[in-house]
């Protein structure tokens, strides 16, 4: 690794990447594989939000939560484990161990490739230069991949008891009463974790349902499950003030009595991270995001952008895919653009949500007539063994291919791979219905749903 600020030197590359998160490092890896000379600029750690503050550490928390729930439910299957006690310090140590191992592997991978990793704050100087300190990195192409930062609300002051997901990962103890502000992806994941750890949780969501981007049936199933878990939900109401005092936080909600909590988690979205010096480019923007075409090209020739910095889904695997597309485009290959509609999504709360493609409402809007099937996990042997409720919902354009798959239930996110193939390959239910699914697996539920949609239900009434 080299360091910035080493005395005004200049280096020439085919590609200079600003930001070593999912999009940036994936692009650097692929570009180096394709023989391009690459510099990768990062002020913090390779891996970005996903590895250090997002996907990986939070899913480790969710795993710890699942273990606690499993212990709590153990007596149902005849195993007595007693009441689980969560030691957040040891959960954090386990979580950090996972992150550290992955980080060591990733840095090993990146440094084993002919990539110049430049540590320091990068700044755009012009369409062919990134400066790190007084070192000028000249690139025939630039990739802007600075990622995203958490948003808060104008009336919210973060503090000891008012935190974002970053602060929630640093907690030393399990708070008794938690109010989660925002019932989107981060909100429901953390609500699920805190509930499993023993907190009394209330989610306040401005829209009328949780995870509002998902199919309505998914939101309803999640809300039912959360109600059973005694997670409080205030839906269709905005938070208007958050006031922290010495020993609690008061959360004012429009048209309702205030809520009191020991911790408020603010989860109202993430927005693009600033790109130092971007104004010098005069690049076209789409709101706060950098506007790009399907190949990640901005309005400035030679300058690309990818990941959370560009409009659309803010997901690590979308960033990886976009980074690869950028590298291949620069190398003169003809990569297929990443289409958000075909990007698989998993929300890791309990019950887990997986989805790809269109919701039923979106499909109706596009195709007019649609057919749907909801296969209830009550009929799925493995789900019964695990004691989970949920469903698989398939949406097809009438007489046409499957355009949306929606999964709810413990561990159902693991089925997203097959779901994505169905949507990405525009599969007809009649063609995929004969595919075998091993018994007993939760995966069978997808097969049963396809059978039902093809008009030949086996373990359902169709
Ligand atoms: P989000 O956009 O998913 O949800 C934010 C929610 O806050 C919205 O439902 C909004 O209506 C609500 N809200 C906004 N202002 C409010 C107010 N004053 N009162 C009440 N509710 C209010 O954003 P979130 O959950 O913060 O996640 C950020 C990004 O990170 C998302 O794009 C998400 O996809 C990504 N992410 C993905 C994960 C995954 O794939 N498993 C995990 C965590 C994050």
Boltz pocket constraint, residues with backbone or C-beta under 6 A from the ligand:
constraints:
  - pocket:
      binder: B
      contacts: [[A, 55], [A, 153], [A, 181], [A, 182], [A, 183], [A, 184], [A, 185], [A, 186], [A, 187], [A, 189], [A, 204], [A, 205], [A, 206], [A, 207], [A, 209], [A, 211], [A, 212], [A, 237], [A, 238], [A, 239], [A, 240], [A, 266], [A, 267], [A, 268], [A, 269], [A, 270], [A, 313], [A, 314], [A, 315], [A, 345], [A, 346], [A, 347], [A, 348]]
      max_distance: 6.0
